[in-house]
Amino acid sequence: MKTTTQNFASLLLGSIGSFLLATVSTPAQSATIFNFSTTTVVNYDSSALPLTSTVDGITGFANTPVGTNQPASSLFNTSEFGLCVFYNNNGSSTRRCGSTNGNGGTDNSTLTGLTASFDKSVFLKSFEITQWQNLTSGTINFEAGSSSQLFNLTGISTKTFSTGFKVDANTPILITTTGVIPDSNSGAFRITAFTVEDVPGPLPILAVGAAYGWSRKLKNKSGTSAKRVY
């Protein structure tokens, strides 16, 4: 009887230990996709910034557009294809990314970058380049803290981040385009399907300690009971 009870206690303790180890070491991660898309073309002035989107309990922010001669009424612009992150209206009355006319319709306005952030710590996974208009090539760089990654741009495509591109909660991600060359008077592109994974938190130490203490009590109790029966 003593041997049977002790074997049961050992088996139970082993199961608890395996559960705790699995919980602490391999917590589940889920992919979250931010599109920043709208059914029609929408322009945003400074009063609408930052742009926000909440998916699966994570809020993403787009803010601080960088460029020259930007129309005050369309600092940012979204459509069914996502968020415009680059345009170069090179002296043309044709407005790219659906932006409104700024300075008479023939200004040399540009959008070359922005900042983004998330209210929770995440791993950057991938994004899509969409609505590639009148462009030949260029690069887009993502920088957050000590991490950065540069992508070459040649057209509509999906870009994947290196493993482990972690961004802490509320840390600005500087997104910068360089060398993007219009093949005519003006050009633009958008990004969408910006995919992240949440950074799992460790199992609280108190919970681990409580489970361990409970398992010790169970072992001692089973040992005592076995002695009495024996």
RODO-2510 file (C-alpha; in nm, 4 decimals, decimal comma):
residues 230
     n   res          X          Y          Z
     1     m     0,0000     0,0000     0,0000
     2     k     0,2861     0,2316     0,0874
     3     t     0,4577     0,1664    -0,2460
     4     t     0,1373     0,2210    -0,4446
     5     t     0,0607     0,5513    -0,2698
     6     q     0,4147     0,6806    -0,3138
     7     n     0,4151     0,5821    -0,6814
     8     f     0,0886     0,7700    -0,7316
     9     a     0,2295     1,0778    -0,5576
    10     s     0,5476     1,0645    -0,7669
    11     l     0,3468     1,0305    -1,0858
    12     l     0,1242     1,3217    -0,9898
    13     l     0,4239     1,5391    -0,8991
    14     g     0,5886     1,4543    -1,2308
    15     s     0,2746     1,5529    -1,4191
    16     i     0,2535     1,8838    -1,2317
    17     g     0,6211     1,9536    -1,3016
    18     s     0,5790     1,8798    -1,6718
    19     f     0,2749     2,1067    -1,6886
    20     l     0,4570     2,3942    -1,5186
    21     l     0,7618     2,3523    -1,7422
    22     a     0,5490     2,3516    -2,0562
    23     t     0,3521     2,6543    -1,9379
    24     v     0,6626     2,8563    -1,8543
    25     s     0,8756     2,7546    -2,1537
    26     t     0,6314     2,7299    -2,4446
    27     p     0,3377     2,9685    -2,4019
    28     a     0,1077     3,0013    -2,7016
    29     q     0,1610     3,2849    -2,9498
    30     s    -0,1021     3,4245    -3,1831
    31     a    -0,0647     3,6196    -3,5072
    32     t    -0,2415     3,9560    -3,5267
    33     i    -0,2899     4,1368    -3,8579
    34     f    -0,3290     4,5139    -3,8905
    35     n    -0,4614     4,6401    -4,2233
    36     f    -0,5341     5,0095    -4,1622
    37     s    -0,7730     4,9812    -4,4570
    38     t    -1,0936     5,1701    -4,5365
    39     t    -1,3607     5,0935    -4,7955
    40     t    -1,3063     5,4329    -4,9629
    41     v    -1,0133     5,6736    -4,9829
    42     v    -0,9907     5,8668    -4,6552
    43     n    -0,7569     6,1592    -4,5832
    44     y    -0,6540     6,2519    -4,2287
    45     d    -0,5407     6,5863    -4,0914
    46     s    -0,3438     6,6393    -3,7687
    47     s    -0,6575     6,6246    -3,5513
    48     a    -0,7059     6,2573    -3,6519
    49     l    -0,3559     6,1489    -3,5487
    50     p    -0,2420     5,9055    -3,4379
    51     l    -0,4314     5,6569    -3,6487
    52     t    -0,5266     5,3611    -3,4316
    53     s    -0,6416     5,0069    -3,4933
    54     t    -0,7198     4,7469    -3,2249
    55     v    -0,7095     4,3770    -3,3150
    56     d    -0,7065     4,0818    -3,0722
    57     g    -0,6560     4,3144    -2,7762
    58     i    -0,3468     4,4835    -2,9281
    59     t    -0,3644     4,8474    -3,0404
    60     g    -0,1417     4,9678    -3,3217
    61     f    -0,0636     5,3344    -3,3857
    62     a     0,0563     5,5229    -3,6960
    63     n     0,1836     5,8737    -3,6362
    64     t     0,4356     6,1465    -3,7265
    65     p     0,4286     6,1501    -4,1077
    66     v     0,7611     6,2658    -4,2522
    67     g     0,7840     6,4551    -4,5798
    68     t     0,7834     6,7931    -4,7520
    69     n     0,5028     7,0336    -4,8456
    70     q     0,2439     6,7897    -4,7167
    71     p    -0,1170     6,9033    -4,7580
    72     a    -0,2551     6,9774    -4,4108
    73     s    -0,5775     6,7973    -4,4968
    74     s    -0,4102     6,4690    -4,5954
    75     l    -0,1107     6,3972    -4,3753
    76     f    -0,2136     6,0309    -4,3852
    77     n    -0,4307     5,8460    -4,6306
    78     t    -0,5986     5,5038    -4,6285
    79     s    -0,7955     5,3027    -4,8817
    80     e    -0,9046     4,9444    -4,9383
    81     f    -0,5385     4,8708    -5,0129
    82     g    -0,4110     4,9936    -4,6750
    83     l    -0,1995     5,2815    -4,5480
    84     c    -0,0048     5,5081    -4,7828
    85     v     0,3575     5,5256    -4,6610
    86     f     0,5172     5,6906    -4,9635
    87     y     0,4210     5,9351    -5,2344
    88     n     0,6080     6,1827    -5,4488
    89     n     0,3831     6,4356    -5,6220
    90     n     0,6566     6,5720    -5,8420
    91     g     0,5058     6,8919    -5,9784
    92     s     0,2031     6,7087    -6,1094
    93     s    -0,1650     6,7795    -6,0661
    94     t    -0,2170     6,4023    -6,0478
    95     r    -0,2370     6,3218    -5,6781
    96     r    -0,0959     5,9886    -5,5671
    97     c    -0,2443     5,7832    -5,2818
    98     g    -0,5623     5,9872    -5,3295
    99     s    -0,4179     6,2785    -5,1323
   100     t    -0,5960     6,6111    -5,1680
   101     n    -0,4423     6,9021    -5,3523
   102     g    -0,2202     7,0917    -5,1134
   103     n    -0,0557     7,3993    -5,2596
   104     g    -0,2408     7,4721    -5,5799
   105     g    -0,2295     7,1160    -5,7089
   106     t     0,1207     7,1371    -5,8562
   107     d     0,3333     7,1322    -5,5404
   108     n     0,6296     6,9000    -5,4965
   109     s     0,4845     6,7271    -5,1917
   110     t     0,6277     6,4027    -5,0546
   111     l     0,5613     6,1451    -4,7857
   112     t     0,8756     5,9459    -4,7060
   113     g     0,8190     5,7925    -4,3619
   114     l     0,6274     5,7685    -4,0364
   115     t     0,6413     5,6155    -3,6904
   116     a     0,4384     5,3232    -3,5606
   117     s     0,3996     5,1592    -3,2200
   118     f     0,1962     4,9013    -3,0277
   119     d     0,0569     4,9153    -2,6757
   120     k     0,1914     4,5657    -2,6038
   121     s     0,5283     4,4038    -2,6689
   122     v     0,5237     4,2238    -3,0034
   123     f     0,7418     4,0449    -3,2557
   124     l     0,7231     4,1954    -3,6063
   125     k     0,6513     3,9158    -3,8559
   126     s     0,5585     4,0447    -4,2033
   127     f     0,3774     4,3036    -4,4151
   128     e     0,2577     4,3451    -4,7727
   129     i     0,3495     4,6112    -5,0272
   130     t     0,0316     4,7047    -5,2167
   131     q    -0,0870     4,9500    -5,4843
   132     w     0,2598     5,0086    -5,6289
   133     q     0,2115     5,3106    -5,8577
   134     n     0,4626     5,4462    -6,1116
   135     l     0,7716     5,3404    -5,9144
   136     t     1,0843     5,1491    -6,0103
   137     s     1,2749     5,0610    -5,6914
   138     g     1,3801     5,1736    -5,3443
   139     t     1,4076     5,0579    -4,9836
   140     i     1,2020     5,0708    -4,6652
   141     n     1,3697     5,0466    -4,3249
   142     f     1,2198     4,9572    -3,9866
   143     e     1,4071     5,0660    -3,6739
   144     a     1,3054     5,0171    -3,3103
   145     g     1,5555     5,0500    -3,0275
   146     s     1,8651     4,8498    -3,1216
   147     s     1,6838     4,6481    -3,3914
   148     s     1,6522     4,7422    -3,7570
   149     q     1,5803     4,5739    -4,0892
   150     l     1,6011     4,7029    -4,4441
   151     f     1,3869     4,5706    -4,7299
   152     n     1,4413     4,6241    -5,1024
   153     l     1,1356     4,7377    -5,2931
   154     t     1,0613     4,6349    -5,6486
   155     g     0,6818     4,6072    -5,6568
   156     i     0,3837     4,4402    -5,4935
   157     s     0,5144     4,1694    -5,2598
   158     t     0,5149     4,0249    -4,9077
   159     k     0,8094     4,1087    -4,6825
   160     t     0,9090     3,8929    -4,3842
   161     f     1,1067     4,0121    -4,0828
   162     s     1,4010     3,8192    -3,9450
   163     t     1,3232     3,5932    -3,6510
   164     g     1,3135     3,7740    -3,3196
   165     f     1,2449     4,1361    -3,4266
   166     k     1,0998     4,2322    -3,0906
   167     v     0,9439     4,5705    -3,0189
   168     d     0,8640     4,6641    -2,6600
   169     a     0,5292     4,8166    -2,5712
   170     n     0,4931     5,1844    -2,6734
   171     t     0,8389     5,1905    -2,8352
   172     p     0,8399     5,3986    -3,1573
   173     i     0,9146     5,2109    -3,4794
   174     l     1,0747     5,4482    -3,7286
   175     i     0,9665     5,3541    -4,0818
   176     t     1,1725     5,5264    -4,3505
   177     t     1,1755     5,4975    -4,7290
   178     t     1,4871     5,5864    -4,9275
   179     g     1,5779     5,5884    -5,2938
   180     v     1,2207     5,5295    -5,4102
   181     i     1,2232     5,6476    -5,7710
   182     p     0,9080     5,7415    -5,9625
   183     d     0,9155     5,6345    -6,3265
   184     s     0,7045     5,9388    -6,4188
   185     n     0,6036     6,2672    -6,2570
   186     s     0,4652     6,1082    -5,9405
   187     g     0,4380     5,7736    -5,7635
   188     a     0,3228     5,6009    -5,4430
   189     f     0,2795     5,2731    -5,2578
   190     r     0,0851     5,1376    -4,9618
   191     i     0,1364     4,8685    -4,6999
   192     t    -0,1212     4,6389    -4,5425
   193     a    -0,1470     4,3039    -4,3594
   194     f     0,1100     4,4191    -4,1035
   195     t     0,1436     4,1027    -3,8979
   196     v     0,2772     4,0780    -3,5416
   197     e     0,2856     3,8158    -3,2664
   198     d     0,2334     3,8990    -2,9027
   199     v     0,5278     3,8467    -2,6703
   200     p     0,4139     3,5910    -2,4096
   201     g     0,4590     3,6794    -2,0453
   202     p     0,6115     3,4326    -1,7946
   203     l     0,3905     3,2364    -1,5600
   204     p     0,3680     3,4430    -1,2411
   205     i     0,6226     3,3305    -0,9808
   206     l     0,3543     3,3220    -0,7111
   207     a     0,1512     3,0756    -0,9151
   208     v     0,4521     2,8496    -0,9661
   209     g     0,5403     2,8727    -0,5977
   210     a     0,1864     2,7956    -0,4888
   211     a     0,1675     2,4931    -0,7169
   212     y     0,5039     2,3683    -0,5932
   213     g     0,4036     2,4150    -0,2292
   214     w     0,0764     2,2329    -0,2868
   215     s     0,2589     1,9443    -0,4530
   216     r     0,5000     1,9174    -0,1572
   217     k     0,2131     1,9053     0,0879
   218     l     0,0470     1,6352    -0,1191
   219     k     0,3647     1,4296    -0,1188
   220     n     0,4109     1,4639     0,2573
   221     k     0,0475     1,3833     0,3219
   222     s     0,0573     1,0754     0,1012
   223     g     0,3761     0,9604     0,2744
   224     t     0,2193     1,0028     0,6180
   225     s    -0,0973     0,8243     0,5151
   226     a     0,1046     0,5372     0,3749
   227     k     0,2956     0,4961     0,7008
   228     r    -0,0266     0,4834     0,8993
   229     v    -0,1776     0,2187     0,6734
   230     y     0,1414     0,0183     0,6651
***
